[in-house]
Amino acid sequence: MVLNGELDTKTANSIILACNAILSGIRTDEQEKKLAELEQILNERD
């Protein structure tokens, strides 16, 4: 869209930064879920 002149670079950069922040939050959430599952498995073995 930037190359076609449909979107200015500042707006495109802001969108990219927001998307990266959201993606990072999703990854963190997924890692926390996996860690909780592993902790539960370890606690069940005790």
C-alpha positions as CSV (number, residue, x, y, z in Angstrom):
1,M,0.0,0.0,0.0
2,V,2.9,2.3,0.7
3,L,4.4,1.6,-2.7
4,N,1.1,2.3,-4.4
5,G,0.7,5.6,-2.5
6,E,-2.4,4.4,-0.7
7,L,-0.7,4.7,2.7
8,D,1.9,7.0,4.0
9,T,5.1,5.5,5.6
10,K,4.4,7.0,9.1
11,T,1.0,5.3,9.3
12,A,2.4,2.0,7.9
13,N,5.1,2.1,10.5
14,S,2.6,2.7,13.3
15,I,0.5,-0.2,12.1
16,I,3.6,-2.5,12.0
17,L,4.6,-1.5,15.5
18,A,1.1,-2.2,16.8
19,C,0.9,-5.5,15.1
20,N,4.3,-6.5,16.5
21,A,3.1,-5.6,20.0
22,I,0.0,-7.6,19.6
23,L,2.0,-10.6,18.3
24,S,4.4,-10.4,21.2
25,G,1.5,-10.4,23.6
26,I,0.0,-13.5,22.0
27,R,3.3,-15.3,22.1
28,T,3.7,-14.5,25.8
29,D,0.2,-15.7,26.5
30,E,0.9,-19.0,24.6
31,Q,4.2,-19.5,26.5
32,E,2.4,-18.9,29.9
33,K,-0.2,-21.5,29.0
34,K,2.5,-24.0,28.1
35,L,4.4,-23.3,31.3
36,A,1.3,-23.7,33.4
37,E,0.6,-27.1,31.7
38,L,4.1,-28.3,32.4
39,E,3.9,-27.1,36.0
40,Q,0.6,-29.0,36.4
41,I,2.2,-32.2,34.9
42,L,5.1,-31.9,37.3
43,N,2.8,-31.3,40.3
44,E,0.7,-34.4,39.4
45,R,3.9,-36.5,39.5
46,D,4.7,-35.6,43.0
